[in-house]
């Protein structure tokens, strides 16, 4: 699965999600892109999932026509995220195109 981490997702999480191609928005030069523009760029570059900690994204964007799935981590502190890495991986495995899901960390 091709995954894009928003700038607010701890980068070390990528080491715990084997079997996926993971890029970070800042590595692509997209750290200045906000919600809608980031989603557009991710979709245009064939990412299947955006992982973010931006809990307001569902209220700021019309997500109904998007094919990219969005996984929102409700906490982005690395020690907490690290403890839930397996659960995050399971959530990714079960995401459907265009799905929006929040994951309590």
Buried (B, 14 or more C-beta within 10 A) or exposed (E): BBBBBBBEBBEEBBEBBEEBEBBBBEEBEBEEBEBEEBBEBBBEEEBBBBBBBBEEBBEEBEBEEBEBBBBBBEBBEEEEBBEBBEEBBEBBEEBEEEBBBBBEB
